[in-house]
Amino acid sequence: MTLAFWASDAVLIGTQAAVVALPRGAAPAWAARLARRLRGRAWALVPLASIVGVVAAVRAAGATADGLAWLALLAVPPLAALALGGAMRGGRPALAALAAPLFALAWADRGGLAGEGAALALSALSCATLGVLLVAVAPRDWLKVGIVLMALVDAVLVGAELLQPANDVLNAAAPPAELPQLQRALFGDALIGYGDLFIAGVLGALVAEQDGARSQRRVALLTLALAACFDALFLVLDVLPATVPVAAALLVHEAIRRRRPSDRG
């Protein structure tokens, strides 16, 4: 392993932890109105479906990866704008326009660290919005189960070497005209899947809505610490399920909160 990889990996796990800290505790008014119409237990299956469905679809038809790359290209920037506009902590409408220069930089410098950083920021912001939306429509306890199941299945698929071939196809999918590949998060010599940021956004929104900002920050730091320890396994393994530290942070947080009063703020 080179220093470049470890530095790149540090940026990615730091971003994943930051995504935990980003989502706001209460859904914006438009998301709350949507939640009243759509709320239901089935939404808690989204984290699990996001990994099982993608792997099955890409393995069944490689062309699915191109469709997912286009979906990410079209959906991620608007979702990032929604985060900047109010779905994240500190977001406000005037900031939503920042998504455009981030996309422009990701396109103009694709392959450079600045461009990769801009694309990573867009993906992280979009996952904050998705986390807020999912928490608004899915019951808390069921969603916690969904997060843990996603991590368990991710670990099984990686261990059985079923995830890697599908991921390779998905990561290689590229829209034309050198447009950014927003279906995965690449920085330097390290790479994680979009789902690894998505699950962090769901955890952050869940803790924010349930326990408040202080707990959310603590869980973000816990996620960072667990991910740093977990990634030491790269010394002996080539691929790790990056959803595992997020699910572990949830389980640790739940164990702690059951032993003390709620600490909202």
N, C-alpha and C positions, 0 to 999 in steps of 0.2 A: 504494500500500500504506500502511496506517495503522500506527501504533505498536502498536495493539491486536492486529493480526494478527501482527506480529513477536514480540510478547511471548507471545501464545498459541502460536505456532509453537515458540518456545524451550521452553515447557513440554512440548510434545508430543515434540520430539526429545530433550529431557532425560529424559522418561519412557521413550522407546524405548531409550536408552542404559542407563538404570537396569535395564530388563528384562534386558539382557545380563548385568548384574552380579548379578541375583537368584538364579538357579537354583543349587542345591547341586551339588557334584561327584559324589556317589554317590546313586543312587536310594534312596528310603526302602525299608524291607523289603517293604512290600506291592507297590511298583512293581517291585522286583527279582524277586519271585515271579511277577508277571504277565509280566515280560519273558522269563523262562525258557520260558514256554509259547508266547509270541507272536512272538518275535524272528524277523526275516526281512528280506530286501532290499527287499521291496515297500513297507515303511513309509517308505523314503527318498523315495517319490513323493508323500507327503502334502503337503509344502510346495507342490509344483507343482500337485497336484490341488486344493489349497485355493483357488487363484486361478482356474485354468482351469474347474474344476467349478462354482464359484459364478457366474462370469461367464456360462458357457453356460446354467446353470439359470435364472438371473434373466432373461437375454435370451429364453429359450424360454418362460418363464411368469413373469410379474411377481409372481404370488401366491407364488412360491418365496421372495421376500424376506420376506414375513410369517412364513413357517415358520422362516426363518433368524433373524429377530428373536426369535421365541419360543424357539428353540433356545439362543440366546445368553442370554436372560433366565433360562432354567432351568439352564443349564450353568455360566455364568460364576461366580455366587456360590459354589457348592460347590467349584469348581476353585480359586477364590481362598482359600477356607477351607483347602483341602489345602496350598496354598503356605504360608500362615501357620502351619499345623500341622506343617510339616516339610519340604516340598519346596523351600523357599527357604532361603538362608543366614540363620541366626539364627532360623528358624522353630521353634516348639515347640507341642505340643498346646494349651496354654492360650491361645495367640494365635488359634486358629482361629475363636473366637467373634467376633472383630473384624469378620469379613465381614458379620455381620448389621447392625451399626450403619452400616457403609459403604453397604450396600444401602438401608437406611432413609433415609439422607441423600440418596443419589442419587435416590430416589423423591420425597422430600419437597421437594427443592429442584431438581427437574428444570428446566433452563433457567437456573439460577443457577450462579455459578462454584464454589460449595462443592459443589453437587450434581454438576456436571460433573467436578470433581476427584475426588469419591468414586467415580463411575462409572469414571473413568479408572484409578483405583487398583485397582478390582476387575478390570478388563480386564488390567491389567499383571500383577497377581498370578496371574490364571488362566493367562496365557501362560507364566509361569515354571513352573507345574505341567505344562502341555502340553509344554514343552520338555524337562523331565526325563523325562516318559513316553516321548516320541518317541525321545530318545537312548537310553533303556533298551532299546528294541525294534529300532532300526535300526542297521546297521553304520555306523561313523564315516565312512569314505570315501564311501560311497554317499550318506549324508546331506549331506555337503559339496556333492556334485554337485547334490543336490536343492535346496539353498539357492540356489546360483548359478543354476540353471535357473529357479527361481521369480522371481528378480530380473530375469533376461533376458526372460522372458515378460511380466512386469509392465511392463517398459520398452517392449516391442513393443506391447502392448495400449494403453498410454497414448499412445504415439507415433501409433498408428493410430486413436486416438479410439474404441476399442472398449470400453475399460474404463469410461469416464466415464458412459455411459448406464446401465449395470448398477449402478454404484456409486450413482448418484443415486437409483435405485429402492430399493436396499438401505438407503441412509442415511435415506430418508424413511419406511421401514417402522416402525410404532410399535405396540406392544401397547396394549390398552385401559387405561383407568383411570390414564392418565398414568404408567404404569410406565416404568422407565428403558430407553433404547435402548442395549443393551450390544453390539450387533453392529457398532458403530463407536466410535471414540474422538474425542470432541468436547471442545474446551476453548476458550472465548472465540470468537474468529473463525477458528480453525484446526481442521482435521479430518484424521484419518488413519483408514485401515481397520483392522479387527481383525487382519487378516493381517500388517500392518506391525509390530504388536507380537508376534504369534505367531512370526514369523521371528527376531525379536530373542531371544525366549525359547529357541528352538532353538539359535541360535548360542551363547548364554550357557551353556546346559546342555552343549553339545558341548565348548566350550573348558574348562569346569570339570571335566568328566569326563576329558578328555584331558591337560590341562596344569596344572590347579590354580587356586587362587584368585588368585594374583598375575597370572597371564596373563589370567584372566577380567576382572580390574579394568582391565588395560591395554587389552584389546579393547573394553571398555565405553567407555573414554575415547576410543579411536580411532574408535569408531562415532559418538560425539557430535561429534568434530571433523569427520569426513567428512560427517555429516548437516548440520552448520552450513554448511560450504562448499557442499555440494550445494544446499541450500535458498536460496542466493543467486540461483539460477536463477528463483526466484519473481519476481524483478525483471522478467523478460521472459516467463515462462510462468505459466499459471494452475494447472496440475496437474503434479505430479511423482510418480514411482514411489518411494515411501519405503522400498521393499525394497532399493534399489540401494546405499545407504551400508552397510547391514548385510552384504550380499554382498561389497562392496569391503573391508570390515573383515576378513572371513574370508580373502579372498585375500591381503591384506597380512600378516595374522598367519601364514598358512601359509608365505608366502615367507620370513618372518623365522625361524620355528621350524625350518625346514629348514637354516638356516645356523648354528644354535647349539644347544647341549644343552638338554634339557627343563628347565624351571624351575617345578617344582611347589611348591605351598605354600598 
